[in-house]
Amino acid sequence: MIVVIKRYFFTPVLFLSTLAGLVTAFHAVANESPPVGQRIISIGGSVTEIVYALGQEGRLVARDTTSTYPAAANNLPNVGYMRRLSPEGVLSVTPDMIIAEAGSGPQETIDVLRQASVNYVEIPDGFDRDAVKTKIIAVAEALGLPKEGAELANRVDAKLAAAEKQAAGHKGKPKRVLFILSTRGGRIMASGRNTAADGIIRMAGGVNAVGDFEGYKSVTDEAIIAAAPEVILMMSRSGAEGSSHSQANEELFALPAISTTPAAKARKVIRIDGLLLLGFGPRTADAITALSEALYGETETDGETETLRQ
């Protein structure tokens, strides 16, 4: 059962008094709680995956909205999106530890949580093989399981090495890949360097078609046309929208920035589950293999190559 933390509108005075009451109540409960690390909130999909991979899901009391794998994680209370956490929502489940991916916040919320004496552990993020191993070890150490963490990290690293080696063995020129985060208002938000999308494209043997800037950026039509992507990469959709991919592709190919690109002419779109593709967690080797096979596999799919979901 998913527990939804409801939002209410407060006056400043009422909000501060309510928050102060939560912090005070939290202190009272914390004094009677089990040892630190027995009531954990995991923030960030890859962090939650690692906790489950280590067999420590029984210590979780809540998760954020990005933590959707494994499916059992969806039964945990949901404290909101990792970058828009509220102190009252987090403290309402009386955690004694929060394990969060770097970039979680906002900072004001983190400050309040630390004032409430919650052990807040930030896990470093990164977008290569070493970063995955470092992340696993960091989560395991926060859980007090350094040995188990090292073993898991080594197993995952071996799979990553094998997947990268296989991806590097493709024949022909590396494909130019454009990752599109959104097309809101007809403007394309794409990924440059030092992003999860850039990292997974490189690990799968591709080339980021717009790797001349850092981060995620709205890119002009002219820049997309000049980049000449051969493949469009996007996160897959599920649920009610799952049957509308073909129509979505038609709309995508009709965009002025895309319509004349090699990707549009070949009707080459790859969609992969977002957490799998961009999470850089224990399943990243699967993401590398899925993307590499979609890029360089012998079977061509007209309109869309649908790869792995959760």
Steps between C-alpha positions, in 0.01 A plus 500: 500500500638842406459763765463845348628789705233767461593863449322778684518876483633662818537855614867574583435493875294182487756334272791582731313388809395177330853432382639574845250258646606232256867548585423487874283191458768342287761556773270332751448197276869487407596466866295179514594370155714197406867558416574741215442349160193290580242746363643614170365717220669439165507798265590431138408200289848352486545531878179306555609234250828457686324465836285223353800338329667481841191336648435790740154605382357407839666809646324738258205703625454724195639592159478781247306506172801399288534174695281272290719188474465231610120502487479432874645847564172650382333364812708731720369842608597767246654821639507683166740589222867488598568865409186637663490330839310659788620471862153418631449221248836341575476530878147362505638145459751552786819389323830459681696509174458641152718367219474740208657543159701817451276779375208416727341793677428782518781601733255663742333163555831325556597764757176442693550123493850533637375733774256224591801270552420276205810326368505635143740312272568642154605250236732629225370484146684444175455363153756232434599153616704622796211720616266201521748307712559802726126549546443139604785509751376830646145370552629178653723689742205715607313177574794362697570230243841580348587137422169427330527831314845418366378161381197650325712777348745247358222289349337802340837630380574170327167520317570861402843408364351219292219721369737781403735257327215354300371848410846608385516204262234625260591542136492828316503865598355593842141622474422862579233496769277785617340451840181705529371569849193690383347680202275731698376789290683362200835578660740210539666452838809289433789361704855625463817390677514388864148361501367150558380485140842598366664239721278211394526594131880485521500175699275342235741596222319804368588867461301783656384704202487819711801454725627856461327630815452378858181392671148509362419789272233625264659466156413704192362341185812606313728329752304174479508505121876567504555218751342254253402229750457152356299375798259665744514363855219564747360360822216256445149567616263254659141464610231680305751658266664169417284450189564846353869465419450487124299822502756660730770406249306663218479819704871476581604452137281795400694745716703737279819422693459125448322459168811529280743307721637155410308365802168620357578367154582158649214534751739392774378560855611296800303511824627345822359518851634817660629354827668212319656729240611789721514358853863382501420233753528120515319450165717733292663209316152404378448857379831496311413173329145610415614830350796351315286226346238756399768717339700231323283187495423334169124538536371839390165621634300754300383790711622391840724250672338417832752354740502413868241614748514444873 
